[in-house]
Amino acid sequence: MIYSEFDLKNIPRIVDLVETMWAPPEAEKSFRRLYAEFVVQSNISEYEYSIQGLKEKAKVAEENPFAAAAFATKKHFDSEKKQLDKWFNEATCNGKNLTEEQKYSFKLSRTFLDLMDSRVYELMEKDDIKLALFVSLKKGCGNPLLERFKADLAGQGFKNMYLWTDCECNYDWYFKHGFELVEKAVYEPFSSPQEPYYTFVFRQNLVK
């Protein structure tokens, strides 16, 4: 793969991947896509470091070479996400294009995302880094890209990488790739008596 800093033009490719996982399945497609991009934008709105991987050879000439990406951010003491707010206001005309039900969905999502970010920041020291978003569109590309990213971050002096995820994502992947579970909790607003909604915080040492 060819590695470089993330190109923002590839955000729609990430949204394509996560829309089916993160957006309300019963909503109309335009809202599902907007919701999925909101979650993506929330995770990358404060990033300081990024990497993307492009496949060097495509199977067909028109295939998009974008294969995987990762974003990381240092510990934040200010929980405001001004870039996210700017994106949201531009995308929704300051909320005028949303129904009250849709506004409520975004409010619930923002509360959850901000809470999980704050939990991770509380665990981090100043020389730790948070993996804000990690996606792989092509099989076999995610792990090599993340290993390259971790090496780059370690070279900049960071000691531990933290991340959070939830039961709707493939959290088992982190167990299999050397991450340590440091917190598991139930998020009550998304839970039901029959099905608890679990959240997870993982950590991995970057120092060899």
C-alpha positions in Angstrom: 0.0 0.0 0.0 0.9 3.6 -0.4 0.6 5.6 2.8 0.0 9.3 3.2 -2.0 11.8 5.2 -5.7 11.4 4.9 -7.4 13.1 2.0 -10.7 14.6 3.0 -12.2 13.8 -0.4 -12.3 10.2 0.8 -14.8 10.9 3.6 -17.8 9.7 1.4 -16.0 6.4 1.0 -15.9 6.0 4.8 -19.6 7.0 5.1 -20.4 4.3 2.5 -18.9 1.8 4.8 -20.4 2.8 8.1 -23.9 3.8 7.0 -25.4 0.4 7.4 -23.7 -0.1 10.8 -24.3 3.3 12.5 -27.4 4.9 11.0 -31.0 4.2 12.1 -32.1 1.3 9.7 -35.7 2.4 9.6 -35.0 6.0 8.5 -35.0 7.2 4.9 -31.7 6.9 3.1 -30.9 10.6 3.0 -31.2 10.9 6.7 -29.3 7.6 7.3 -26.4 9.0 5.3 -26.5 12.4 7.0 -26.5 10.6 10.4 -23.6 8.3 9.5 -21.5 11.3 8.3 -22.3 13.1 11.6 -20.8 10.2 13.5 -17.8 10.2 11.2 -17.3 13.9 11.5 -17.7 13.7 15.3 -14.8 11.3 15.5 -12.5 13.2 13.2 -13.4 16.8 14.1 -10.5 17.2 16.5 -7.9 14.9 14.9 -4.2 15.9 14.9 -2.8 12.9 13.1 -4.1 10.8 10.2 -3.1 8.2 7.7 -4.7 6.6 4.7 -3.7 3.6 2.7 -4.1 3.3 -1.1 -3.9 0.1 -3.0 -1.1 0.2 -5.5 -2.8 -2.0 -8.0 -6.5 -2.0 -8.6 -8.2 -5.2 -10.0 -10.2 -3.1 -12.5 -9.2 0.3 -13.9 -12.1 2.2 -12.4 -11.7 0.8 -8.8 -11.1 3.4 -6.1 -7.7 2.7 -4.6 -8.7 4.0 -1.1 -8.3 1.0 1.3 -8.1 2.1 4.9 -7.7 5.1 7.2 -7.0 6.0 10.8 -7.2 9.2 12.8 -5.8 10.1 16.2 -6.1 13.0 18.7 -4.2 14.1 21.8 -5.9 14.5 25.1 -8.4 17.4 25.0 -9.4 19.5 28.0 -12.0 21.4 26.0 -14.9 19.2 25.1 -16.4 21.6 22.5 -16.3 20.4 18.9 -16.5 23.6 17.0 -15.6 22.0 13.7 -18.4 19.4 14.2 -20.9 22.2 15.0 -19.8 24.1 11.9 -20.3 21.0 9.7 -23.7 20.2 11.2 -25.0 23.7 10.8 -23.9 23.9 7.2 -25.3 20.4 6.4 -28.7 21.0 8.0 -29.1 24.8 7.5 -28.8 25.3 11.3 -31.3 22.5 11.8 -34.0 23.9 9.6 -33.9 20.9 7.3 -34.6 18.5 10.2 -37.8 17.3 11.8 -38.1 17.4 15.6 -37.6 13.6 15.7 -34.4 13.9 13.6 -33.1 16.7 15.9 -33.7 14.4 18.9 -31.8 11.6 17.2 -28.8 13.8 16.7 -29.0 15.1 20.3 -29.0 11.5 21.6 -26.0 10.6 19.4 -24.0 13.7 20.4 -24.6 13.1 24.1 -23.3 9.5 23.7 -20.3 10.4 21.5 -19.2 13.2 23.8 -19.6 11.0 26.9 -17.4 8.2 25.5 -14.8 10.7 24.4 -14.7 12.2 27.8 -14.3 8.8 29.4 -11.2 8.0 27.3 -9.7 11.5 27.9 -10.0 10.9 31.7 -7.9 7.7 31.4 -5.2 9.3 29.2 -2.0 11.0 30.2 -0.5 13.9 28.2 1.8 11.5 26.3 -1.0 9.1 25.3 -3.0 9.3 22.1 -6.7 8.4 21.2 -7.5 6.4 18.1 -10.5 8.5 17.0 -11.5 6.5 14.0 -10.2 3.4 12.2 -11.8 1.9 9.1 -10.7 -0.6 6.5 -12.6 -1.0 3.2 -10.5 -3.8 1.8 -9.7 -7.1 3.5 -6.1 -7.4 4.7 -5.4 -3.6 4.6 -6.5 -2.5 8.1 -3.9 -4.2 10.3 -0.9 -3.1 8.2 -2.1 0.5 8.1 -2.7 0.5 11.9 0.7 -1.0 12.6 2.3 1.7 10.4 0.3 4.4 12.2 1.2 3.1 15.7 4.9 3.1 14.7 4.6 6.7 13.5 2.9 7.8 16.7 5.5 6.0 18.9 8.2 7.8 16.9 6.6 11.1 18.0 6.8 10.1 21.6 3.4 8.8 22.4 3.3 5.9 24.9 -0.2 4.4 24.8 -3.0 4.3 22.3 -6.6 4.4 23.7 -9.9 3.9 21.8 -13.5 3.3 22.6 -16.1 1.3 20.7 -19.4 -0.4 21.3 -21.3 -3.6 20.8 -22.5 -2.6 17.4 -18.9 -2.6 16.1 -16.4 -5.5 15.7 -14.8 -5.1 19.1 -13.4 -8.6 19.1 -10.9 -7.4 16.5 -9.1 -5.4 19.2 -8.9 -8.4 21.5 -7.3 -10.3 18.7 -4.7 -7.6 17.9 -3.1 -7.0 21.3 -5.3 -4.3 22.8 -6.1 -4.5 26.5 -9.7 -4.0 27.7 -9.6 -1.3 30.4 -13.3 -0.6 30.8 -16.6 -2.3 29.9 -19.9 -0.6 30.8 -23.6 -0.6 29.9 -25.0 2.5 28.4 -28.5 2.6 29.7 -30.2 5.0 27.3 -29.4 2.6 24.4 -30.2 -0.6 26.4 -33.3 -2.6 26.8 -34.2 -5.2 29.6 -33.5 -8.0 27.1 -30.4 -6.5 25.4 -27.9 -4.4 27.3 -25.8 -1.9 25.1 -22.2 -2.4 26.0 -19.3 0.1 25.5 -15.6 -0.8 25.6 -12.4 1.2 26.2 -9.2 -0.4 25.0 -5.5 0.5 25.4 -2.3 -0.6 23.7 1.2 0.2 24.6 3.1 1.9 21.7 6.6 1.5 23.3 8.5 -1.5 22.2 
